[in-house]
Amino acid sequence: MKGKPVVRSNQVWVSDITYLRTRKGFIYLSLITDVYSRKIVGWHVDVSLGVEGTLKALKKALGQCKSTEGLIHHSDRGIQYCCYLYTDLLKKHGVIISMGEAGNCYDNAIAERVNGILKGEYMLDSTFRDHSQAEKSVKQAVHLYNYKRPHWSLNLKKPADVYKQENKAA
């Protein structure tokens, strides 16, 4: 992915998993973000770190994408992203698979930045009562992030507006 300019929505998606704390332990938030617009295009909260949560986030992202032609899906080398179920779904949709270099924390910087924004600005670093409360908080945070939060990298536009505008032009 290095050196390749991102010039449109649905050209590159980045994916990551982050931990959320509940009173009973950790649950896991899988996120997929469109690099160009910074819009979170897929997410899912799961009690397991298995592939199920990442697959559900991916299916949400694919479900709202008009065309996957030329789309690159970038992730770290987590087992969830390397397993057959996940890579097979990407291949079935013609999505190009890209994975970061082992041990390079900067390789998936945009995905990590989105995690940080959600936790730091939208209080997802809190301890939630249970899975249901965490999921409601994530839903609200993703909505605010996508539809209300202006980004400097987008000339103070909101991710959903940039994503929508870009998809109208396509």
C-alpha positions as a Python dict, from the first residue, in 0.01 Angstrom:
ca = {
    (1, 'M'): (0, 0, 0),
    (2, 'K'): (295, 232, 44),
    (3, 'G'): (327, 504, -215),
    (4, 'K'): (-13, 445, -373),
    (5, 'P'): (-229, 761, -351),
    (6, 'V'): (-584, 713, -227),
    (7, 'V'): (-807, 926, -451),
    (8, 'R'): (-1161, 790, -400),
    (9, 'S'): (-1396, 618, -159),
    (10, 'N'): (-1399, 238, -167),
    (11, 'Q'): (-1043, 230, -292),
    (12, 'V'): (-886, 126, 39),
    (13, 'W'): (-1048, 2, 359),
    (14, 'V'): (-852, -49, 679),
    (15, 'S'): (-964, -290, 947),
    (16, 'D'): (-880, -339, 1312),
    (17, 'I'): (-1011, -482, 1637),
    (18, 'T'): (-1007, -297, 1967),
    (19, 'Y'): (-1098, -405, 2317),
    (20, 'L'): (-1392, -262, 2512),
    (21, 'R'): (-1419, -312, 2887),
    (22, 'T'): (-1736, -433, 3058),
    (23, 'R'): (-1793, -524, 3423),
    (24, 'K'): (-1768, -891, 3321),
    (25, 'G'): (-1450, -857, 3116),
    (26, 'F'): (-1353, -757, 2765),
    (27, 'I'): (-1557, -758, 2447),
    (28, 'Y'): (-1425, -676, 2101),
    (29, 'L'): (-1510, -405, 1850),
    (30, 'S'): (-1426, -480, 1487),
    (31, 'L'): (-1408, -172, 1266),
    (32, 'I'): (-1366, -117, 893),
    (33, 'T'): (-1288, 238, 780),
    (34, 'D'): (-1279, 384, 431),
    (35, 'V'): (-940, 558, 402),
    (36, 'Y'): (-1043, 833, 160),
    (37, 'S'): (-1354, 954, 343),
    (38, 'R'): (-1257, 829, 692),
    (39, 'K'): (-1610, 686, 722),
    (40, 'I'): (-1657, 378, 936),
    (41, 'V'): (-1827, 153, 681),
    (42, 'G'): (-1858, -159, 896),
    (43, 'W'): (-1849, -242, 1265),
    (44, 'H'): (-1955, -514, 1506),
    (45, 'V'): (-1924, -574, 1880),
    (46, 'D'): (-1869, -938, 1979),
    (47, 'V'): (-1800, -1128, 2300),
    (48, 'S'): (-1537, -1337, 2121),
    (49, 'L'): (-1209, -1246, 1957),
    (50, 'G'): (-1286, -1508, 1691),
    (51, 'V'): (-1359, -1445, 1325),
    (52, 'E'): (-1737, -1405, 1372),
    (53, 'G'): (-1718, -1038, 1476),
    (54, 'T'): (-1481, -940, 1199),
    (55, 'L'): (-1696, -1122, 943),
    (56, 'K'): (-2008, -937, 1058),
    (57, 'A'): (-1828, -602, 1030),
    (58, 'L'): (-1705, -698, 682),
    (59, 'K'): (-2053, -804, 570),
    (60, 'K'): (-2193, -468, 686),
    (61, 'A'): (-1923, -286, 490),
    (62, 'L'): (-1975, -494, 177),
    (63, 'G'): (-2353, -454, 205),
    (64, 'Q'): (-2337, -76, 173),
    (65, 'C'): (-2070, -69, -99),
    (66, 'K'): (-2203, -25, -453),
    (67, 'S'): (-1889, -161, -619),
    (68, 'T'): (-1581, -341, -489),
    (69, 'E'): (-1392, -302, -815),
    (70, 'G'): (-1030, -218, -731),
    (71, 'L'): (-1102, -216, -356),
    (72, 'I'): (-809, -300, -127),
    (73, 'H'): (-877, -435, 224),
    (74, 'H'): (-582, -366, 455),
    (75, 'S'): (-538, -513, 801),
    (76, 'D'): (-277, -637, 1041),
    (77, 'R'): (-187, -1005, 1034),
    (78, 'G'): (-433, -1105, 1305),
    (79, 'I'): (-565, -1458, 1275),
    (80, 'Q'): (-917, -1322, 1215),
    (81, 'Y'): (-801, -1155, 893),
    (82, 'C'): (-585, -1446, 776),
    (83, 'C'): (-840, -1723, 820),
    (84, 'Y'): (-1011, -1887, 524),
    (85, 'L'): (-1364, -1762, 606),
    (86, 'Y'): (-1253, -1399, 600),
    (87, 'T'): (-1017, -1413, 302),
    (88, 'D'): (-1266, -1622, 103),
    (89, 'L'): (-1539, -1360, 151),
    (90, 'L'): (-1301, -1087, 34),
    (91, 'K'): (-1202, -1292, -271),
    (92, 'K'): (-1567, -1369, -357),
    (93, 'H'): (-1626, -994, -380),
    (94, 'G'): (-1309, -934, -582),
    (95, 'V'): (-1144, -740, -299),
    (96, 'I'): (-764, -722, -300),
    (97, 'I'): (-612, -839, 29),
    (98, 'S'): (-330, -637, 187),
    (99, 'M'): (-170, -706, 523),
    (100, 'G'): (78, -503, 720),
    (101, 'E'): (435, -590, 798),
    (102, 'A'): (473, -791, 1116),
    (103, 'G'): (568, -572, 1410),
    (104, 'N'): (512, -238, 1231),
    (105, 'C'): (259, -50, 1445),
    (106, 'Y'): (246, 241, 1197),
    (107, 'D'): (137, 21, 907),
    (108, 'N'): (-230, 45, 1004),
    (109, 'A'): (-214, 397, 1145),
    (110, 'I'): (-553, 518, 1017),
    (111, 'A'): (-735, 224, 1176),
    (112, 'E'): (-547, 281, 1502),
    (113, 'R'): (-631, 652, 1488),
    (114, 'V'): (-1002, 577, 1449),
    (115, 'N'): (-983, 346, 1754),
    (116, 'G'): (-820, 629, 1950),
    (117, 'I'): (-1081, 885, 1846),
    (118, 'L'): (-1370, 657, 1940),
    (119, 'K'): (-1217, 579, 2279),
    (120, 'G'): (-1085, 927, 2356),
    (121, 'E'): (-1359, 1153, 2218),
    (122, 'Y'): (-1663, 928, 2247),
    (123, 'M'): (-1587, 761, 2580),
    (124, 'L'): (-1551, 407, 2447),
    (125, 'D'): (-1262, 366, 2691),
    (126, 'S'): (-1523, 354, 2972),
    (127, 'T'): (-1623, 41, 3160),
    (128, 'F'): (-1966, -57, 3035),
    (129, 'R'): (-2231, -232, 3243),
    (130, 'D'): (-2271, -509, 2984),
    (131, 'H'): (-2247, -599, 2616),
    (132, 'S'): (-2577, -429, 2535),
    (133, 'Q'): (-2473, -96, 2686),
    (134, 'A'): (-2138, -113, 2505),
    (135, 'E'): (-2307, -186, 2173),
    (136, 'K'): (-2548, 108, 2214),
    (137, 'S'): (-2254, 335, 2296),
    (138, 'V'): (-2061, 213, 1992),
    (139, 'K'): (-2362, 269, 1765),
    (140, 'Q'): (-2397, 626, 1891),
    (141, 'A'): (-2021, 692, 1869),
    (142, 'V'): (-2000, 562, 1512),
    (143, 'H'): (-2298, 775, 1412),
    (144, 'L'): (-2147, 1090, 1567),
    (145, 'Y'): (-1806, 1014, 1416),
    (146, 'N'): (-1948, 954, 1066),
    (147, 'Y'): (-2216, 1225, 1053),
    (148, 'K'): (-2120, 1501, 1298),
    (149, 'R'): (-1742, 1510, 1345),
    (150, 'P'): (-1551, 1729, 1097),
    (151, 'H'): (-1199, 1613, 1005),
    (152, 'W'): (-902, 1835, 929),
    (153, 'S'): (-786, 1582, 671),
    (154, 'L'): (-1120, 1631, 492),
    (155, 'N'): (-1108, 2013, 498),
    (156, 'L'): (-1347, 2008, 794),
    (157, 'K'): (-1603, 1794, 612),
    (158, 'K'): (-1770, 1498, 777),
    (159, 'P'): (-1684, 1142, 669),
    (160, 'A'): (-2040, 1050, 565),
    (161, 'D'): (-2067, 1364, 349),
    (162, 'V'): (-1738, 1291, 172),
    (163, 'Y'): (-1829, 925, 125),
    (164, 'K'): (-2177, 1008, -9),
    (165, 'Q'): (-2048, 1279, -242),
    (166, 'E'): (-1777, 1051, -375),
    (167, 'N'): (-2025, 770, -440),
    (168, 'K'): (-2262, 1007, -623),
    (169, 'A'): (-1978, 1102, -856),
    (170, 'A'): (-1891, 739, -928),
}
